[in-house]
Amino acid sequence: MADLPLVSIVAPCYNAEKFLEEALASIFAQDYPNFEVIIVDDGSSDRSIEMLTALQGTYDFQLLQQANQGVSAALNFGLQHARGKYVSTPDLDDVMLAHSLRVRVDYLEQHPEVGAVGALITYMDTQGNALKDQTHTRIRRMDFADILANARVCGAPVSLYRMDVLRKAKFYDPAIKVQDFQITLRIAEQGVQIHMLPVIVTRYRRHPHNLSRRYKTLLEADMRAIEPYRGHPGYERGRAKLVNKALKYAVVEDKKDALRLLRSIPLKLWDRTTFRRLKRLVLHW
């Protein structure tokens, strides 16, 4: 273990009582042996704290608590206590596969030019039944211009970050409640690449409380994340991509808002996705 770099697993927790035991069991079943675990409870109102305290009798992890401030603030708090060369930020309603840390650590060790590495997921339902796998056949390499213009995200549950790169990025902006897109941009802005491996490392749980389903909250966070780069040539295209992403849910949940969002995209930036969103809006009005 002395030859293996330490990985800090910093996991935010908010009302995750239903999934804590399975999530923690998967973290401590990693076939990579040198890691520490820091869990930050972000003001849970369920039995999460009670359960986590009891689970400390089974698993060796540090438990921190804060008043509810959002996932970005929770991660910043946890990172103050982290000692690792690398940082993993899993969600405690997901399941890490046993090889998850190992394959990503190996890649970063072999590619010092890469600031963070991501991978693929298997989607599962609330009960843990597999729904579908993400698929990709090659390593995807992303730089800042690509990430901004195409609104690409290295998702938090599958990301492994270099600690020194996170420090240079000054960690997370706590005012932006969503963590993964903002940190993808902040890391890539430093001139390092982010690579996505074509290997599944996590089982991602879909349920009604997923942030991706709260499109207004997510869109607001995404817009705040790209605001510092308004003068960049890729800003307008990236903004259009983010609006298209929000429209996936807006056309179903709030048709008037969907129409407003469509109008906010310049016609020159309409693409196939935009027209699909318009078609769905018209057919289901």
C-alpha angles and dihedrals in degrees: 000000000000088000094050120084116244116250119206111212105202110185124183116213129201120164094328098141094128094060107027099101094050093044094050092045089056093049093052092045092067115133088217105086107197109078142113125212125218119180120193116197108209099206098296115195096198129067095287096115093046091050095044091051090052092046090057085075088065104031132040107235139132115244120206128180134203137166112267107286103143136267096287093056090044091054092048089053092050093046090059086069098039121111102179132119086222132035130212120190109193124175115241094230092061133074124235115214115233095253094046100107096035099056093047096045090049090053096049091046089055096043111048091172091066116090097192138002129210135183143186136291141213112226116226135178128243091277093051097256113148115248106176142328128240109236133202129154102202140040109268115218119202132186130186097270091051093046094050098042095044098033091234119178133200096211118234096232092057101034127108113190133194107243093220090055091050089051092051088051088053088238119261131346100237090204088068104071096198114073114192105061095044093050092045088058095041092052097045091047087071091067098256124124128242117214129199116209121216093233130100112238105160141041105223117207118222115206138146092269096059109128091227087070093055094073099175093055092045094047092050090052092046092051091050089050094056097039095092088059098052091124094054117106091236096053100094094046091048091050090053090051091052092050090050089053091052091047091064088075100023094064088060103035105034116013095181091053089047089056090050091051092049090053090052092064112086110238091238088063097050111120137174091284092054092052091048089053091049092049092051091048092052095045094050101038 
